[in-house]
Amino acid sequence: MALDNGPVHGREALAELAGERVDHRFKGLPPDAYGLTLAELAGQRRNLFTDGFATPVLALSAERLEHNLKLMETYAARHGLAFAPHGKTSMAPQLFHRQIEHGAWGITLAVPHQVWVARAFGIGRIFLANELVDAAALRRLAAELDADPEFRFVCYVDSVRGVELMDAALTAAGAARPVDVVVELGAGAGARTGARTEADCAAVADAVAGTRTLRLAGVAGYEGEVPDADPERVHAWLRRLVALAADFDRAGRFEGLDEIVLSAGGSAWFDAVADVFAEVPGLSRPVLKLLRSGAYVSHDDGHYREVTPFNRVPAEGALEPAFRLWTQVVSRPSAEQAFANAGKRDAAYDLDLPFAQVVRPADGGPERPAAGIAVSGLSDQHSWLRTGPEAELEVGDWVGLGLSHPCTSFDKWQLIPVAEADGTVVDYIRTFF
């Protein structure tokens, strides 16, 4: 059972979302629903295909979304991991709360704006997987911490200079509570953020110990940035991270803590994290083994379908792609080409182009596989479809597209219908990017 880690105002804010009115801000919704609240529209249980939704429209599968939430809840519990899924994927407070209901310790985020969104919706435990040196953001963070004794916040530090900037800003703000920080170990030369060596990490930890405004809570990093990542290299780096925590503990750096935070875990190597975190030696305090994978919530039909750890450990289960972007054929200039009305404004394209999956004929005939149809390019508002001899496609047909990369799929839609397998829309997910 997950703890309710959101104050009452967060639940009230969620309830207020249901009172938003349908209008021009939201793509794909039925024009005749304008003026209804989202709760009223959801209560009508309209069908995505027959009750006025306009293309392009992105939908989440209700069944697959629930499956993915349950699967990662089970996986984390089985491996003794706490779970703070990365909220930057969806920036959807409704999903944050569903993730917490499915056992999540809290939510991981990346930048201050995302923290303020989460706080507005009552998220009480936040792991900021990034450095935070902006004075204005630190002032606000200090106010949030001082106003709510139950609010738990942890963020990265990776340099003495960063520690100095944080300390100066928090001191100027008159912060009463210290900010918990974890030293970020870099994943290797040429990788992203993080102190590059154990000696660098120790210098950062020393700097933290010299402040009143910061408290060293543990160590963390991101194995997805390991250069030329493969199982051997990723496991080796994760063992460095664990060894760093043990070295810090032996040096007495975690005095006064109730628990030591040890965190890693993107969406491509969480099986390696589970393996290595199971090897953590006995330390002087309990260890919060915090996994941060976020793309699982919707999964995808491209990049993450290929790299998911469940491909390596099929006995653990399988995530299911929950997104489908529906677009309509608006032009069929030749037997080899067609154009549909979803483009870069609607579909993720940074990792892979969308994948044509199914066709729903304009005449209401049965849905069929998109045989002989492939997306060959995207314009701002068009999909370029290459069609072979076997393709059955007419102007007016709807084409269902699978997407690659959840993070750049959610961010193109302020409101996303959640549809059951028969097309019945049962909810609407609001995003805040």
For each residue, the residues with C-beta under 8 A, 3 or more apart:
1:
2: 5 100 101 102 103 104
3:
4: 100
5: 2 100 105 106 123 124 125 150 152
6: 10 11 97 100 121 122 123 124
7: 10 122 124 148 150
8: 11 12 122
9: 12 13 122
10: 6 7 13 14 93 97 120 121 122 123 124
11: 6 8 14 15 122
12: 8 9 15 16
13: 9 10 16 17 93 120 121 122
14: 10 11 17 18 93 94 97 121 122
15: 11 12 18 19
16: 12 13 19 20
17: 13 14 20 38 93 94 430
18: 14 15 37 38 39 42
19: 15 16 37 38 39
20: 16 17 37 38 430
21: 34 35 36 37 38
22: 26 29 30 33 34 35 36 37 38 41
23: 26 34 35
24: 34
25: 414 415
26: 22 23 29 414 415
27: 56 57 58 346 413 414 415
28: 53 54 55 56 57 58 413 417
29: 22 26 33 41 53 54 57 415 417
30: 22 33 41 46 51 52 53 54
31: 34 52 54
32: 52
33: 22 29 30 36 41 44 46 52
34: 21 22 23 24 31
35: 21 22 23
36: 21 22 33 40 41 44
37: 18 19 20 21 22 40 41
38: 17 18 19 20 21 22 41 42 415 428 430
39: 18 19 42 43
40: 36 37 43 44
41: 22 29 30 33 36 37 38 44 46 428
42: 18 38 39 45 425 426 427 428
43: 39 40
44: 33 36 40 41 51
45: 42 424 425 426
46: 30 33 41 51 52 53 424 425
47: 50 51 422 423 424 425
48: 51 53 57 59 326 417 419 423 424 425
49: 53 360 398 423
50: 47 423
51: 30 44 46 47 48
52: 30 31 32 33 46
53: 28 29 30 46 48 49 57 326 417 425
54: 28 29 30 31 57
55: 28 326 327 328 340 341 342 398
56: 27 28 325 326 327 328 340 341 342 346 347
57: 27 28 29 48 53 54 325 326 417
58: 27 28 323 324 325 326 346 409 412 413 416 417
59: 48 323 324 325 326 416 417 418 419 425
60: 64 65 298 322 323 416 417 418 419 429
61: 64 65 320 322 323 324 418 419 420 421
62: 65 66 418 419 420 421 426 427
63: 66 67 420 421
64: 60 61 67 68 299 320 321 322
65: 60 61 62 68 69 297 298 322 418
66: 62 63 69 70
67: 63 64 70 71 319 320
68: 64 65 71 72 296 297 298 299 319 320 322
69: 65 66 72 73 98 99 102 297
70: 66 67 73 74 102
71: 67 68 74 75 296 317 318 319
72: 68 69 75 76 83 85 102 293 296 319
73: 69 70 76 77 83 102 103 104
74: 70 71 77 78 317
75: 71 72 78 79 81 270 274 316 317
76: 72 73 79 81 82 83 103 291
77: 73 74 80 81 103
78: 74 75 316
79: 75 76 274 277 278
80: 77 277 278 289
81: 75 76 77 265 273 274 277 289 290 291
82: 76 105 288 289 290 291
83: 72 73 76 99 103 104 105 290 291 293
84: 104 105 106 107 108 125 127 263 290 291 292
85: 72 89 99 104 107 108 292 293 294 296 297
86: 89 107 108 109 110 129 266 292 293 294 295
87: 90 91 96 107 108 109 114 118 294
88: 91 108 109 110 111 114 294 407
89: 85 86 294 295 297 298 406 407 410
90: 87 95 96 294 297 298 406 410 429 431
91: 87 88 114 117 410 411 431 432 433
92: 95 96 410 416 429 430 431 432
93: 10 13 14 17 96 97 117 118 120 121 123 430 432
94: 14 17 97 98 427 429 430
95: 90 92 98 99 297 429
96: 87 90 92 93 99 100 107 118 121 123
97: 6 10 14 93 94 100 101 121 122
98: 69 94 95 101 102
99: 69 83 85 95 96 102 104 107 297
100: 2 4 5 6 96 97 103 104 106 107 123
101: 2 97 98
102: 2 69 70 72 73 98 99
103: 2 73 76 77 83 100
104: 2 73 83 84 85 99 100 107
105: 5 82 83 84 125 288 290
106: 5 84 100 123 124 125 126 127 152
107: 84 85 86 87 96 99 100 104 118 123 125 126 127
108: 84 85 86 87 88 126 127 128 129 292 294
109: 86 87 88 114 115 118 126 127 128 129
110: 86 88 114 128 129 130
111: 88 114 115 130
112: 115 116 132 134 137 140 141
113: 116 117
114: 87 88 91 109 110 111 117 118
115: 109 111 112 118 119 126 128 141 153
116: 112 113 119 120 140
117: 91 93 113 114 120 121 432
118: 87 93 96 107 109 114 115 121 123 126
119: 115 116 122 123 126 144 151
120: 10 13 93 116 117
121: 6 10 13 14 93 96 97 117 118
122: 6 7 8 9 10 11 13 14 97 119
123: 5 6 10 93 96 100 106 107 118 119 126
124: 5 6 7 10 106 148 150 151 152
125: 5 84 105 106 107 151 152 153
126: 106 107 108 109 115 118 119 123 151 152 153 154
127: 84 106 107 108 109 154 155 263 290 292
128: 108 109 110 115 132 153 154 155 156
129: 86 108 109 110 155 156 220 222 263 292
130: 110 111 155 156 193
131: 155 156 157 158 159 162 184 193
132: 112 128 137 138 141 155 156 166
133: 138 162 165 166 169
134: 112 137 138 169
135: 138 139 165 168 169 172
136: 139 140
137: 112 132 134 140 141
138: 132 133 134 135 141 142 166 169 170 173 179
139: 135 136 142 143 169 172 173
140: 112 116 136 137 143 144
141: 112 115 132 137 138 144 145 153 179
142: 138 139 145 146 170 173 174 175 176 177 179
143: 139 140 146 147 173
144: 119 140 141 147 148 151 153
145: 141 142 148 151 153 175 176 177 179
146: 142 143 175 176 177
147: 143 144 151
148: 7 124 144 145 151
149: 177
150: 5 7 124
151: 119 124 125 126 144 145 147 148
152: 5 106 124 125 126 180
153: 115 125 126 128 141 144 145 179 180
154: 126 127 128 180 181 182 217 218 261
155: 127 128 129 130 131 132 179 180 181 182
156: 128 129 130 131 132 181 182 183 184 193 194 220
157: 131 162 163 166 181 182 183 184 204 208 214
158: 131 162 183 184 186 193 194 195 204
159: 131 162 163 195 204
160: 163 164 203 204 207
161: 164 165
162: 131 133 157 158 159 165 166 204
163: 157 159 160 166 167 181 204 207 208 211 214
164: 160 161 167 168 207
165: 133 135 161 162 168 169
166: 132 133 138 157 162 163 169 170 179 181 211 213 214
167: 163 164 170 171 211 212 213 214
168: 135 164 165 171 172
169: 133 134 135 138 139 165 166 172 173
170: 138 142 166 167 173 175 179 213 214
171: 167 168 174 175 212 213
172: 135 139 168 169
173: 138 139 142 143 169 170
174: 142 171
175: 142 145 146 170 171 178 179 213
176: 142 145 146
177: 142 145 146 149
178: 175 211 212 213 214 215
179: 138 141 142 145 153 155 166 170 175 213 214 215
180: 152 153 154 155 214 215 217 261
181: 154 155 156 157 163 166 208 214 215 216 217
182: 154 155 156 157 216 217 218 219 220 261 263
183: 156 157 158 195 201 204 205 208 216 218 219 220 244 248
184: 131 156 157 158 193 194 195 219 220 221
185: 194 195 198 201 219 220 221 240 241 244
186: 158 191 192 193 194 195 196 221 225
187: 191 192 194 221 222 223 224 225 226 227 237
188: 191 225 226 227 237
189: 196 227
190: 227
191: 186 187 188 194 225 226 227
192: 186 187 222 225
193: 130 131 156 158 184 186
194: 156 158 184 185 186 187 191 221 222 225
195: 158 159 183 184 185 186 200 201 203 204
196: 186 189 200
197: 200 201
198: 185 201 202 240 244 247
199: 202 203
200: 195 196 197 203 204
201: 183 185 195 197 198 204 205 219 244
202: 198 199 205 206 248
203: 160 195 199 200 206 207
204: 157 158 159 160 162 163 183 195 200 201 207 208
205: 183 201 202 208 209 216 248 253
206: 202 203 209 210
207: 160 163 164 203 204 210 211
208: 157 163 181 183 204 205 211 214 215 216
209: 205 206 216 253
210: 206 207
211: 163 166 167 178 207 208 214
212: 167 171 178
213: 166 167 170 171 175 178 179
214: 157 163 166 167 170 178 179 180 181 208 211
215: 178 179 180 181 208 256 257
216: 181 182 183 205 208 209 248 253 254
217: 154 180 181 182 254 257 260 261
218: 154 182 183 245 254 260 261 262 263 288
219: 182 183 184 185 201 241 244 245 248 261 262 263
220: 129 156 182 183 184 185 241 261 262 263 264 290
221: 184 185 186 187 194 237 241 263 264
222: 129 187 192 194 225 264 266
223: 187 226 229 234 237 238 264 265 266 269 272 273
224: 187 229 266 267 268 269
225: 186 187 188 191 192 194 222
226: 187 188 191 223 229 233 234 237
227: 187 188 189 190 191 233
228: 233
229: 223 224 226 233 234 268 269
230: 233 234
231: 234 235 272 312
232: 235 236
233: 226 227 228 229 230 236 237
234: 223 226 229 230 231 237 238 269 272
235: 231 232 238 239 272 275 276
236: 232 233 239 240
237: 187 188 221 223 226 233 234 240 241
238: 223 234 235 241 242 264 272 273 275 276 277
239: 235 236 242 243 276 279
240: 185 198 236 237 243 244
241: 185 219 220 221 237 238 244 245 262 264 276
242: 238 239 245 246 262 276 277 279 280 281
243: 239 240 246 247
244: 183 185 198 201 219 240 241 247 248
245: 218 219 241 242 248 249 260 262 280 283 287
246: 242 243 249 250 281 283
247: 198 243 244 250 251
248: 183 202 205 216 219 244 245 251 253 254
249: 245 246 252 253 254 260 283 284 285
250: 246 247
251: 247 248
252: 249 255
253: 205 209 216 248 249
254: 216 217 218 248 249 257 260 283 284 285
255: 252
256: 215
257: 215 217 254 260 285
258: 285 286
259: 285 286 287 288
260: 217 218 245 249 254 257 283 285 286 287 288
261: 154 180 182 217 218 219 220 287 288 290
262: 218 219 220 241 242 245 277 280 287 288 289 290
263: 84 127 129 182 218 219 220 221 288 289 290 291 292
264: 220 221 222 223 238 241 273 277 291 292
265: 81 223 269 270 273 290 291 292 293
266: 86 222 223 224 269 270 292 293 294
267: 224 270 293 294 295 296 304 307 308
268: 224 229 304 307 308 309
269: 223 224 229 234 265 266 272 273 309
270: 75 265 266 267 273 274 291 293 309
271: 274 275 309 312 313 316
272: 223 231 234 235 238 269 275 276 309
273: 81 223 238 264 265 269 270 276 277 291
274: 75 79 81 270 271 277 278 291
275: 235 238 271 272 278 279
276: 235 238 239 241 242 272 273 279 280
277: 79 80 81 238 242 262 264 273 274 280 289
278: 79 80 274 275
279: 239 242 275 276
280: 242 245 262 276 277 283 287 289
281: 242 246
282:
283: 245 246 249 254 260 280 287
284: 249 254
285: 249 254 257 258 259 260
286: 258 259 260
287: 245 259 260 261 262 280 283
288: 82 105 218 259 260 261 262 263
289: 80 81 82 262 263 277 280
290: 81 82 83 84 105 127 220 261 262 263 265
291: 76 81 82 83 84 263 264 265 270 273 274
292: 84 85 86 108 127 129 263 264 265 266
293: 72 83 85 86 265 266 267 270 296
294: 85 86 87 88 89 90 108 266 267 297 406 407
295: 86 89 267 298 299 300 304 405 406 407
296: 68 71 72 85 267 293 299 319
297: 65 68 69 85 89 90 95 99 294 322 406
298: 60 65 68 89 90 295 321 322 323 406 409 410
299: 64 68 295 296 304 305 308 319 320 321 322 406
300: 295 303 304 305 321 323 348 402 403 404 405 406 409
301: 305 321 323 355 357 402 403 404
302: 305 306 351 352 355 402 403 404 405
303: 300 306 307 351 352 404 405
304: 267 268 295 299 300 307 308 319 404 405 406
305: 299 300 301 302 308 321 404
306: 302 303 311
307: 267 268 303 304 311
308: 267 268 299 304 305 311 318 319
309: 268 269 270 271 272 312 313
310: 313 314 316 317 318 319
311: 306 307 308 314
312: 231 271 309
313: 271 309 310 316
314: 310 311 317 318
315:
316: 75 78 271 310 313
317: 71 74 75 310 314
318: 71 308 310 314
319: 67 68 71 72 296 299 304 308 310
320: 61 64 67 68 299
321: 64 298 299 300 301 305 402 403
322: 60 61 64 65 68 297 298 299
323: 58 59 60 61 298 300 301 402 403 406 409
324: 58 59 61 357 400 401 402 403
325: 56 57 58 59 342 346 347 354 400 401 402 403 409
326: 48 53 55 56 57 58 59 342 360 398 399 400 401
327: 55 56 340 341 342 346 383 398 399 401
328: 55 56 340 341 396 397 398 399
329: 332 338 339 340 385 393 394 395 396 397 398 399
330: 339 340 341 382 395
331: 338 339 395
332: 329 337 338 339 393 394 395
333: 337 338 339
334: 337
335: 387 389
336: 386 387 388
337: 332 333 334 384 385 386 387
338: 329 331 332 333 373 385 387 393
339: 329 330 331 332 333 382 383 384 385
340: 55 56 327 328 329 330 382 383 385 399
341: 55 56 327 328 330 381 382 383
342: 55 56 325 326 327 346 347 354 381 382 383 401
343: 346 347 378 379 380 381 382 383
344: 347 349 378 379 380 381
345: 380 381 412
346: 27 56 58 325 327 342 343 381 412 413
347: 56 325 342 343 344 354 378 383 401 403 409 412
348: 300 351 354 403 404 405 406 407 408 409 412
349: 344 352 353 354 378 408
350: 405 408
351: 302 303 348 404 405 408
352: 302 303 349 355 404 405
353: 349 375 376 377 378 404
354: 325 342 347 348 349 375 378 383 401 402 403 404
355: 301 302 352 374 375 401 402 403 404
356: 370 373 374 375 385 399 400 401
357: 301 324 369 370 400 401 402
358: 367 368 369 370 399 400
359: 367 368 369 370 373 392 393 397 398 399 400
360: 49 326 367 397 398 399 400
361: 364 365 366 368 394 397
362: 394 395 396 397 398
363:
364: 361
365: 361 368
366: 361
367: 358 359 360 400
368: 358 359 361 365 371 392
369: 357 358 359
370: 356 357 358 359 373 391 399 400
371: 368 388 390 391 392
372: 387 388 389 390 391
373: 338 356 359 370 385 386 387 388 391 393 399
374: 355 356 385 386
375: 353 354 355 356 378 383 384 385 386 401
376: 353 384 385 386
377: 353 383 384
378: 343 344 347 349 353 354 375 382 383 384
379: 343 344 382 384
380: 343 344 345
381: 341 342 343 344 345 346
382: 330 339 340 341 342 343 378 379
383: 327 339 340 341 342 343 347 354 375 377 378 399 401
384: 337 339 375 376 377 378 379
385: 329 337 338 339 340 356 373 374 375 376 393 399
386: 336 337 373 374 375 376
387: 335 336 337 338 372 373 391 393
388: 336 371 372 373 391
389: 335 372
390: 371 372
391: 370 371 372 373 387 388
392: 359 368 371
393: 329 332 338 359 373 385 387 397 399
394: 329 332 361 362 397
395: 329 330 331 332 362
396: 328 329 362
397: 328 329 359 360 361 362 393 394
398: 49 55 326 327 328 329 359 360 362
399: 326 327 328 329 340 356 358 359 360 370 373 383 385 393
400: 324 325 326 356 357 358 359 360 367 370
401: 324 325 326 327 342 347 354 355 356 357 375 383
402: 300 301 302 321 323 324 325 354 355 357
403: 300 301 302 321 323 324 325 347 348 354 355 406 409
404: 300 301 302 303 304 305 348 351 352 353 354 355
405: 295 300 302 303 304 348 350 351 352 408 409
406: 89 90 294 295 297 298 299 300 304 323 348 403 409 410
407: 88 89 294 295 348 410 411
408: 348 349 350 351 405 411 412
409: 58 298 300 323 325 347 348 403 405 406 412 413
410: 89 90 91 92 298 406 407 413 416 431 433
411: 91 407 408 431 433
412: 58 345 346 347 348 408 409
413: 27 28 58 346 409 410 416 431
414: 25 26 27 430 431
415: 25 26 27 29 38 428 429 430 431
416: 58 59 60 92 410 413 428 429 431
417: 28 29 48 53 57 58 59 60 425 427 428
418: 59 60 61 62 65 425 426 427 428 429
419: 48 59 60 61 62 423 424 425 426
420: 61 62 63 423 424 425 426
421: 61 62 63
422: 47
423: 47 48 49 50 419 420
424: 45 46 47 48 419 420
425: 42 45 46 47 48 53 59 417 418 419 420 428
426: 42 45 62 418 419 420
427: 42 62 94 417 418
428: 38 41 42 415 416 417 418 425
429: 60 90 92 94 95 415 416 418
430: 17 20 38 92 93 94 414 415
431: 90 91 92 410 411 413 414 415 416
432: 91 92 93 117
433: 91 410 411
